[in-house]
Every structure is written in C-alpha cells, then in structure tokens.
Amino acid sequence: MQDFLSTLKVLREHYRNCRRMRALLARYDSERLRNLYWYAMTIHRAASLSGFLRVATAYLRRARQNVVANYYGAGTLYWAAPHGDGLDAPALTVWTCRGLETTPWHANDDVWARRLAAGFDAILADYRKVEQRRRPNPASAVDVDLGRWDNIFLTDVHGRINAEFEAECRDTYAVISDFPLCTNFGFAFFSETAPDTHIKAHTGGSNLRLRYHLPLDVKQPEHNRMRVGKEIRSWTEGKVTVFDDSFDHEVWNDGQTRRTLLIVDLWHPSLSDSDIACLSDPLFNRFGKID
C-alpha cells in the first residue's frame, strides 16, 4: 500500500509539473525552445498528456533509469539512451537543443575566459584552503576505469552556492558572481585527477552550456590530455579551455602529479536572453526527477 501511495504521489507531482511546463513554454515561445529535447522527446511533447502517459508508463514498468543522475542524488522517472556518437555533433542526452550551432572546442578569448584567467592566483589560493575536502565525483563509479577523479562542488544540483566552501572560497565566488552560470544544467567546481587516471569516454547532460576549464595545477601537461570529439588537447596552467561537453570526451592523466582545474558551466552564447530566462526557471531543474 505504501509503495502504491508513493508512486501515486510521484506521478501526481509530475503531472502538475507538466502543466506548469506547458504554461512556462507558452510564455517564452521561440524556435530554440520548440527544438529543445528532453531525452528522446521535445519538451513540448514531454509536457503534453501523451508525453506524461509515456513517462508514467516507463516509471510504472520500472524501466531503466539515468544512472549518472542517480549518482548525483536525482532519481528520474524516464530515461533514453543518447542518440549519436557525439563525435561530429552533440550526442542527444538529457537536454539537447537541436539546431544550436556548436563545435567540440570553442575560442577562449571572450570576457569570461579573460576574467577567469585574471583570477588565477586568487582562485588557486582558495583551492589550497579546501583541497583536503575533495571527494570522488559522484559519477566516478560509471566514468572512471582507472585512478581517481575528485571534485569540490561550489554550486549544488540546484545551482545554489555550497555553504560549506563559501567562506574559504570567497575570492572564487567573487570572480564568477556575475557570470552567466548555467545553474539548471551545470555546475561550478574544482576538479582533480590523480596520477594514472583515465576518465572514460562520456557525454554531458546538455548542449545548452559551454564548459570553461581554468587549469590551476598542471605540472606535466604532456601527460594530461582531453579528447573532445575527435581532437585531443592538453592544458596549460592559467590558460582557459572552452568546450562543449555534449560531445563525446575523455580524459587522461598518465603522469606522476595531480591535475587540478576550476570548471564553470556557462550558458551557450547562441541562446537569447528570453531563452535563458525560460531555461533558468527552477521547473527545468526538477522536471522528470524524483525527490
């Protein structure tokens, strides 16, 4: 009986969220949003009655879940495998805007990259204050087949500042305070790979963002590499790297020293202010998820 009531509660809340989503999309109608997919469905279809029934059926059948989302503590009602290999175009993952112009690697000369680079010394000093509190990335069990990948999340899955690090990382928060942070679909965090680490090929959850890397500690750049799409590049301390992590990518640290980055997810520059206003609504953060 308890399981039935819990299931009913989950589906009732998702039905309400579908109605809210339809109203939200009606206020912010645009070609971009009409081409926004949630897994294998457009968000308009997913929020419709037929979409609700499709999701409800998958949930009642206990269909396969989004494993990575579960590791982040965000259970899902529905899941669909990525479409495409992510080498020549973004792989369709959780949130994909079709037709959004993008490439695996992006230029690193915009205002945000320059400001990150200018904050290098202060950001590195902040990291040194908290580095002993790093923890394995929640997705390590899926994505890491050798070594160790640790993170310190400065924002949480809801885009909120992590109070645990707010005092020690004050300068870092100050640098990114007015950045166009992609809070519903990304994070700001320190990322460290130990020596002899391989992060397997994978894709991020959305192409609505660009991922900015500020390399803080890369003593052996020749041994630290990342492939995005079909091209492999290395990091240089203080030089920002910008890429679209909805493309297939993997990481190697086969050196003898740690590699540390600050990673910040920013809205894709091709999105309009109106699109971002819509996508920033908290409803996108909880749509299709189980509390």
C-alpha positions in Angstrom: 0.0 0.0 0.0 2.8 2.4 0.9 4.5 1.7 -2.4 1.3 2.5 -4.3 0.8 5.8 -2.4 4.4 6.8 -3.0 4.1 6.0 -6.8 0.8 7.9 -7.0 2.5 10.9 -5.2 5.4 10.9 -7.7 3.1 10.7 -10.8 0.7 13.4 -9.4 3.7 15.8 -8.9 5.0 15.1 -12.4 1.5 15.7 -13.9 1.5 19.1 -12.1 5.0 19.9 -13.5 3.8 19.0 -17.0 1.0 21.5 -16.7 3.4 24.1 -15.3 5.9 23.4 -18.1 3.2 24.0 -20.8 2.3 27.3 -19.2 6.0 28.3 -19.0 6.7 27.4 -22.6 3.7 29.4 -23.7 5.1 32.5 -22.1 8.5 32.1 -23.7 7.7 30.6 -27.1 10.7 30.6 -29.5 12.2 28.4 -32.3 15.0 27.4 -30.0 12.6 26.1 -27.3 10.5 24.4 -29.8 13.6 22.4 -30.8 14.5 21.6 -27.2 14.5 17.9 -26.4 14.2 16.1 -23.1 15.8 12.7 -23.7 14.0 11.5 -26.9 11.1 13.9 -26.8 10.7 17.6 -27.4 9.9 19.3 -24.2 6.6 20.3 -25.6 5.8 16.7 -26.3 7.1 15.6 -22.9 4.9 18.1 -21.2 1.8 17.1 -23.1 -0.7 14.5 -21.9 0.7 11.9 -24.3 4.2 12.6 -23.0 3.0 12.3 -19.4 1.5 8.9 -20.2 4.7 7.8 -21.8 6.8 8.8 -18.8 4.3 7.3 -16.4 4.2 4.0 -18.2 8.1 3.8 -18.1 8.1 4.6 -14.4 5.4 2.1 -13.6 7.3 -0.6 -15.5 10.5 0.3 -13.6 12.3 1.0 -16.9 16.0 1.7 -16.8 16.9 4.9 -15.1 19.5 7.6 -15.8 22.4 6.0 -13.9 24.6 9.2 -13.7 21.7 11.3 -12.5 21.1 8.7 -9.7 24.7 9.1 -8.6 24.0 12.9 -8.2 21.0 12.1 -6.0 18.5 12.9 -8.7 16.3 9.9 -9.5 14.5 10.1 -12.8 11.1 8.9 -13.9 12.3 8.3 -17.5 15.5 7.7 -19.4 16.5 7.3 -23.0 20.0 6.4 -24.3 22.0 9.1 -26.1 21.5 9.3 -29.8 24.6 9.6 -31.9 28.2 9.0 -31.1 29.0 12.6 -30.1 32.0 12.8 -32.4 30.7 15.1 -35.2 27.7 16.5 -33.5 26.4 16.7 -29.9 25.0 13.4 -28.6 21.4 13.7 -27.7 21.4 13.3 -23.9 19.1 14.7 -21.2 18.6 18.3 -22.6 19.5 19.0 -26.2 18.6 22.0 -28.3 18.7 20.8 -31.9 20.0 23.3 -34.3 22.1 25.1 -31.8 25.3 26.0 -33.6 28.3 24.5 -31.8 31.6 22.7 -32.2 33.6 20.5 -29.8 36.2 23.2 -29.0 35.4 26.9 -28.7 37.5 30.1 -28.7 38.9 31.1 -25.3 39.1 34.9 -25.8 35.7 36.0 -24.5 35.3 38.2 -21.5 34.5 35.3 -19.2 37.7 33.4 -20.2 39.8 36.5 -19.6 38.3 37.1 -16.2 38.8 33.5 -15.1 42.5 33.8 -16.3 42.9 37.1 -14.4 41.7 35.4 -11.2 44.1 32.6 -11.4 46.2 33.4 -8.3 43.2 34.1 -6.0 41.3 31.0 -7.2 44.3 28.7 -6.7 44.8 30.2 -3.2 41.1 29.4 -2.5 41.5 25.8 -3.7 44.6 25.3 -1.4 42.4 26.2 1.6 39.8 23.4 0.8 41.7 20.8 -1.2 41.7 18.3 1.6 37.9 18.2 1.5 37.7 17.0 -2.1 35.6 13.9 -2.7 35.2 11.4 -5.5 33.0 12.7 -8.3 29.5 11.1 -7.9 29.8 9.6 -11.4 33.2 8.0 -10.8 31.7 4.5 -10.5 30.4 4.9 -14.0 33.0 7.1 -15.7 36.4 6.2 -14.1 38.0 2.9 -15.0 41.5 3.7 -13.7 42.7 6.0 -10.9 40.7 8.7 -9.0 38.7 11.7 -10.0 37.9 14.1 -7.1 35.7 17.2 -7.0 34.7 20.1 -4.7 31.4 21.5 -5.8 31.0 25.2 -5.4 27.4 25.0 -6.5 24.9 22.2 -5.9 22.5 20.3 -8.2 20.0 23.2 -7.8 22.5 25.9 -8.7 22.9 27.2 -5.2 26.1 28.2 -3.6 27.6 25.4 -1.4 27.7 26.9 2.0 30.5 24.5 3.1 33.0 26.4 1.0 31.6 29.9 0.9 33.9 31.4 3.5 37.2 29.9 2.2 36.5 30.4 -1.5 35.2 33.9 -1.2 37.5 35.2 -4.0 36.5 32.5 -6.4 32.8 33.2 -5.8 33.6 36.9 -6.3 35.2 36.2 -9.7 32.2 34.2 -11.0 29.5 36.1 -9.2 28.1 37.8 -12.3 29.0 35.1 -14.8 26.1 33.7 -16.9 26.2 30.5 -14.9 24.1 27.7 -16.3 22.8 26.7 -12.9 19.9 24.4 -14.0 22.1 22.4 -16.3 25.6 22.7 -14.9 28.0 23.4 -12.0 30.9 25.4 -10.8 33.5 23.1 -9.2 37.1 22.2 -8.6 38.2 19.0 -10.4 41.3 17.0 -9.7 42.6 13.8 -11.3 45.2 11.8 -9.5 48.2 10.3 -11.4 47.4 7.3 -13.6 43.8 8.2 -14.0 41.5 7.6 -17.0 38.0 9.1 -17.3 36.2 7.1 -19.9 34.5 8.5 -23.0 31.2 10.0 -22.0 28.9 13.0 -22.8 27.5 15.7 -20.5 23.8 16.1 -19.9 23.1 19.1 -22.1 24.3 21.2 -25.0 22.8 24.3 -23.5 26.1 25.2 -21.9 29.8 25.6 -22.6 32.3 24.3 -20.1 35.2 26.5 -19.1 38.3 25.0 -17.6 40.8 27.1 -15.7 43.9 24.9 -15.2 45.3 25.6 -11.7 47.9 22.9 -11.2 49.2 21.0 -14.3 52.8 20.3 -13.7 53.0 17.7 -16.5 50.9 19.0 -19.4 52.4 16.4 -21.8 50.8 13.7 -19.6 47.4 15.4 -19.1 45.1 15.3 -22.1 41.5 15.6 -23.0 39.8 14.4 -26.2 36.6 16.3 -27.2 35.0 14.9 -30.4 38.0 13.7 -32.5 40.7 16.2 -31.3 43.0 15.8 -28.3 44.4 18.8 -26.5 46.4 19.4 -23.3 46.0 22.0 -20.5 48.4 24.9 -19.7 48.3 26.5 -16.2 46.4 29.7 -16.3 45.2 29.3 -19.9 41.4 28.8 -20.1 40.0 26.0 -22.3 36.4 26.2 -23.5 34.5 23.2 -25.0 31.0 21.7 -25.4 30.8 18.6 -23.2 27.7 17.3 -25.0 30.3 16.0 -27.5 32.0 12.7 -26.6 35.0 13.3 -24.5 37.5 11.5 -22.3 40.5 12.5 -20.0 43.9 11.0 -19.3 46.4 11.8 -16.5 49.2 9.3 -17.1 51.8 11.5 -15.3 53.1 11.4 -11.7 51.4 14.6 -10.4 47.9 15.7 -9.8 46.0 17.8 -12.3 43.6 20.4 -10.9 41.1 22.7 -12.7 38.3 25.1 -11.9 35.3 24.1 -14.0 32.5 26.6 -14.7 29.4 25.9 -16.9 28.1 29.0 -18.7 25.0 29.4 -20.9 25.6 28.7 -24.6 26.2 32.1 -26.2 23.7 31.4 -29.1 20.8 31.3 -26.6 18.8 34.5 -26.4 18.1 36.4 -23.2 14.5 35.2 -23.4 15.5 31.6 -23.9 17.8 31.8 -20.9 15.1 33.4 -18.8 12.9 30.5 -19.5 15.5 27.8 -19.0 16.6 29.4 -15.7 13.2 28.6 -14.2 13.6 26.1 -11.4 11.0 23.9 -13.1 13.6 22.7 -15.5 15.8 21.6 -12.6 13.1 19.3 -11.2 11.2 18.2 -14.3 11.0 14.4 -14.5 13.0 13.9 -11.3 12.1 12.1 -8.1 12.7 14.0 -4.9 
